Amino acid sequence: MKRLPSIPALAAILAMVMATGSCSDQPCYEETDPQMNTILLVSGTGETAKADSLRVYTYRESDTLKFVSIKGASSFSVPLDPGSDESRFLITLNGVTDTALIWYSRRPHLVSPECGYTIVSEITGLMTTHNIIDTLIIENKSVNLDGQKNLHLFY
């Protein structure tokens, strides 16, 4: 009578095959950090606006991160916090600061075997103060690696 291998032995062999099959010696050349892309628009007309100065900061429990500090900007891109379902941004346009709170759901996304996984997000809601920001509108809820515009910021 032929004897079948034991279940622990089969599990060990399967684990080794999966581990060796998933390794890659190739370098990663793909973008792996999803960015939330926002364009600046003039309130009332909807035409593209160009801020004289723009700064975007975020606060996280451990630190403050500065993402953007440029002059003559008509758009900006920032990452969402991959460890939380919300991100708070301090947006300073032409010297006036507003706070934007963005809520989203997260899920892992396989970029490639060489690059591994990243976190993509789906925007579920937002809120802003209205010091200089008139309206913040979601154009595309999906924050992923495709580079599409996500938000319209009217001021």
N, C-alpha and C positions, 0 to 999 in steps of 0.2 A: 504494500500500500504506500502511495506517495504522500509524503508529509509536507504540509503547507507551512511557509514561514509564519512566525508569530506576529501578532498585531504590532507590538512595540518595534520589532525589526522593520516591518513595512513602513511604519510611521517615520522611523529614522532615515530610511532610504529615501522616502518621499521628501522629507525636509532637506536632505542634502541636494537632491536634484533641483528642487525649487530655489535653494540658496545659490547654487552655482549657475543656474540658468538666468538669474535676475541680475547678476553682476555685469558691469560693462567697463571696459578699459577706455572707452571713448570720452573725450571732454564734452562738457555741456556748452553749447553755443546759443541756446535759446534763452529768451527772457523768462525769468521765473518769479518776478515780483509784480503782481497785479496792482494797477494804479487807478484811483478814482479820478476821472478827467472832468474838469469843470471849465466852462467858457463864461466870460464876463460879457454882459449885455446891458445896454442902456434901457432903463425903465421907461415905459411908454412907447418907445419905438421898436425895441427888440434888435436894434443894430449892434454889431460888435463894438464893445467898449475897450478902451485901452487905459488901464490904471496908471497914474503917474508913478505910484509905488505900491507894491504888494508884498505882504509878509504873511506866511501861514505857519502857525505853531500848533502842536498838539500836546496835551498833558496826559501822561500815563502815570500809574501809581509810583513807578520807580524813577521817572525823570520827565523832563520837558524836551521835546524834539522840535527842531526848526527844519521845516521842509523847503520853504520857498522864501526868497528875499530878492526880488528883482524889480527893476524899473521898466515901465512901458509894456506891461504884461496884458495880454488879452485872454489868457487861459492859464491854468495851472493843474498839476497832477500830484496827488498825494496818495500814499498807501493807507489802507484801513488797518486797524490793529488786528492782527491775525489771532490774538489770544482773547478777544472780547467780542461781544455782539453789539458794541457801540463805540464810536470814536467822537471825541470832542475837539473841535478845531477853533483856534483863535485866528480870525481872518482880519487883517488890517489893510484896508484900501484907502489910499490917499490920506493916511494918518488917522483914520477913524476905525475903531475896532469893533467887530461883531463876533459872537460865538455861534457856531453851527454844531448841532448835535445830530449825528447820523446813526441810525439803527439798521442792522443788517443780520442776515443769517449766513453762516459759513459752511463750506464743505471742502473736503480735500479734492484735488484735481491732479491727475498724473500728467506732468508736462512731457516727459519722455523717460525711457530707462536710464539715459545718461544724466538727466537733470533731476529726476525724482519727482516729488510731490510739491505742490504749493497750495495755498488756501485761496479759493475764489469766493466771492460774496454776492449776495442778492440784497439790494437796498430795500428795506421794509418801511422806512419812515425817516423824517427829518424835521428839525425845528431850528429856528434862528432867532437871535435878537434882531432888532430892526433899527440899528443906529445909522448905518449906511446901506445895508442890504435891504432892498425892497421886497424881493421874493427869491426863493430858491426852489427850483422845480426839477423833479426827476425826469430826465429824458430816456435813460436806459438804466434799468435796475441792476443789470448784470455787470459786476466789477470783476473783469477777468483779464486775460492777456491780449485781447484783440485791439486795445487802444481806442475804442469808441468813446464818444462823449457820454458822460453819465449825468451831469448836472448843468442847469442853466442858472447862473447867478445874475439877477437884475439889480442894479444899483443906480 
